[in-house]
Amino acid sequence: MHRSIAGWINHRFTPALTIVGWVIVVALLGPLAGQLTDVQENEAENWLPTSAESTKALDAAATFSSPDMIPAVVVYEREGGLQPDDLAAAQEDAATFAERDDLDGEVVGPIPSEDGEALEIIVPLNLGADGWNKAPDVVDEIEEVANDGPDGLDAFVTGPAGQAADSAEVFEGIDSTLLLAAAGVVTVLLLFTYRSPVLWLLPVISAGVALTVAQAVVVLLAKHADLTVDGQSASILTVLVFGAGTDYALLLVARYREELRRHERRNEAMAVALHRAGPAIIASGATVAIGMLCLLLAEMTSTRGLGPVAAIGIVAGLLVMLTLLPALLVVLGRWIFWPRIPHYLDADPSTHGLWAGVGRRIARAPRRVWVTTSLLLAIASIGIVQLNATGLSTEEAFLGTPDSVKGEKVLAEHFPGGAGAPVVVLSSPETADDVRATFQASDGIAAGSVTEPQVQGDWAYMEGTLEAEPDSDAAYDEIESLRSDLDAVDPDALVGGMTAVTLDIQNASARDNRVIIPAVLIVVLLILMVLLRAITAPVILLGTVVLSFGAALGVSALVFRHVFDFAGTDTSFPLFVFVFLVALGIDYNIFLMTRVREEALQFGTRRGALIGLAATGGVITSAGLVLAGTFAVLGTLPLVFFAEIGFAVAFGVLLDTMIVRSVLVTALNLDVGRHMWWPSALGRKEDVDAADDFPGPEAERVSAGTDAGPPSP
């Protein structure tokens, strides 16, 4: 019986009991997982750090109006000029809106534009704490009323309510869409990888179980531990669990197939597979999970919430793939691999496969290979200068043109740019008049637009309209300038509103980039040092992953600008891509290097590098294809940010598995040799000439630990 912890699989009834246990877990947690959409907080103010000025302004403004108030701006337009019937229809609509039960204040308007071609009505709505989810239906009702006017009069609903409705519609059904798309991609790639009509089912079923468990835990934490979950983190959770979970499944199944050729009993083969591959899988998962938890250092609430959500997904994937999947494989037997069933004492095909040939070619001139590859990656990284990570306007954020964006264009054409998205200023009652005067005198505020101060308790409240569009650079500059001017009048004055919220999100994201990226690098380096018991190899591996990230970001920036014609990207984009590519990219290096180290103990580093590449090359490439495919699924969503994340991570993963791990790391292993393991004892083990690409069958059997029974822990 296997002496390591992996020996649990050897017990006669344990695999079956494990399957039954997971069935019970899914039955209990399934209904809870279905509540994930209900606990999401997708309003922009819920993403903000508590220290942001716009957050403080929101809290202070709650004295004057409900925090659940969200204005809908209805804009009417007739090219060539409004007609008398148009104004009458708009007035009738305003009266209809005033009868709504969900009003939070008085309906304002209709307000005609100076050019006589447009009208504006502001409808203050209170949709409750669940306003995000209700917004689409409410906006549809308002649009139905507004569009029932004279022929030729176009009507749109924009403003915060219109934008919330369009965003909510984007995320509506997103979980099921992503789940089906991710499962479909994984299924196709597994069919291609295994060439088996049945085997693909087991990783897909296991990934589904892992996702259910992860979603249920996230729901519990959102309800009872104040974890912030939004549509963004929920979507990434689905992709991450299916992508990373299937990766772990591929690695375990590959090692199990390898051991089935060395062991007659499938329980024993699985025990050895778990013993050999388990530590690498656990180390990889732990690295990703801890890397994701570094996001807890973020100021942005949404970014901080993504850390635990992603880490929960990785841990759930690990647990399921190292317990349920092995149990399923053992219970079902060797036939599950049909038509390519591995039999006892079959030859190992990896010694003469594609990656064995690649290793032999790299071994002829390893230094030339890694220098050339590094230079090419460095050149690709230059494209980063084309990356415009300064944020996206509402119009630029959607792949299509939703109604709220059309309405915003009409407002910008006929009214001051900030109409419908006022700047909010709060001050002490004593300084209110001076603050209002400074507010009105600001160059970027429309003349005469600042309201009289309303005073309640310790605060005076006023609003003003921006000349520029509310999500433009000019508007952000005006908020910065206004804050600076008001500090001289009342240091406690607060500037808020939608534009200020967006600006504070951008500033917090920029700060998070500066803090979290170094933290992730340090954490990953320390984990690699512990895992590989060396200093040289971790430093080199981290360098290759950073180089890979730079190349992926550089190429992505060029593609976004010159192929997809995207205006830019969100300020959090570099951070998200970095965390995913470094954490997930180091995965493949861990898979490779733990196998190289295992073989180096027997044959030296140079020959161990070739054996490791030949043994893991196929499965790591397959794992990279699966992960890239699942992240590419994000491109099916009608949001530019998701499309950019999906492309950049998918391209970076393919680059890492095809080039960095297989070519660059292998060439470095061959060139640096035993010094990769400095200062451990393995660093003093003499290398065997790498020209002898692979050891003979007997040595291979010794390497597998099968000459004297299963390896000891």
HELIX and SHEET records of a PDB file:
HELIX    1   1 ILE A    5  ASN A   10  5                                   6    
HELIX    2   2 THR A   14  ALA A   33  1                                  20    
HELIX    3   3 THR A   37  VAL A   39  5                                   3    
HELIX    4   4 ALA A   44  ASN A   46  5                                   3    
HELIX    5   5 GLU A   53  ALA A   61  1                                   9    
HELIX    6   6 PRO A   84  ALA A   98  1                                  15    
HELIX    7   7 GLY A  131  ALA A  146  1                                  16    
HELIX    8   8 GLY A  159  PHE A  171  1                                  13    
HELIX    9   9 ILE A  174  TYR A  194  1                                  21    
HELIX   10  10 LEU A  201  HIS A  224  1                                  24    
HELIX   11  11 GLY A  231  LEU A  260  1                                  30    
HELIX   12  12 ARG A  266  LEU A  293  1                                  28    
HELIX   13  13 CYS A  294  LEU A  297  5                                   4    
HELIX   14  14 THR A  301  MET A  321  1                                  21    
HELIX   15  15 LEU A  324  LEU A  332  1                                   9    
HELIX   16  16 ARG A  334  PHE A  337  5                                   4    
HELIX   17  17 PRO A  349  HIS A  352  5                                   4    
HELIX   18  18 LEU A  354  ARG A  364  1                                  11    
HELIX   19  19 PRO A  366  SER A  381  1                                  16    
HELIX   20  20 ILE A  382  GLN A  386  5                                   5    
HELIX   21  21 THR A  394  ALA A  397  1                                   4    
HELIX   22  22 ASP A  403  HIS A  414  1                                  12    
HELIX   23  23 PRO A  429  THR A  431  5                                   3    
HELIX   24  24 ALA A  432  ALA A  441  1                                  10    
HELIX   25  25 ASP A  473  VAL A  489  1                                  17    
HELIX   26  26 MET A  498  LEU A  532  1                                  35    
HELIX   27  27 THR A  536  HIS A  562  1                                  27    
HELIX   28  28 PHE A  573  PHE A  603  1                                  31    
HELIX   29  29 THR A  605  ALA A  632  1                                  28    
HELIX   30  30 VAL A  633  THR A  636  5                                   4    
HELIX   31  31 VAL A  640  LEU A  655  1                                  16    
HELIX   32  32 ASP A  656  VAL A  665  3                                  10    
HELIX   33  33 THR A  666  VAL A  672  1                                   7    
HELIX   34  34 GLY A  673  TRP A  677  5                                   5    
HELIX   35  35 ALA A  681  ARG A  684  5                                   4    
HELIX   36  36 PRO A  697  SER A  703  1                                   7    
SHEET    1   A 4 VAL A 108  PRO A 112  0                                        
SHEET    2   A 4 ALA A 118  ASN A 126 -1                                        
SHEET    3   A 4 MET A  69  GLU A  77 -1                                        
SHEET    4   A 4 ASP A 154  THR A 158 -1                                        
SHEET    1   B 4 GLN A 454  GLN A 456  0                                        
SHEET    2   B 4 TRP A 459  GLY A 464 -1                                        
SHEET    3   B 4 VAL A 423  SER A 427 -1                                        
SHEET    4   B 4 LEU A 494  GLY A 496 -1                                        
END                                                                             
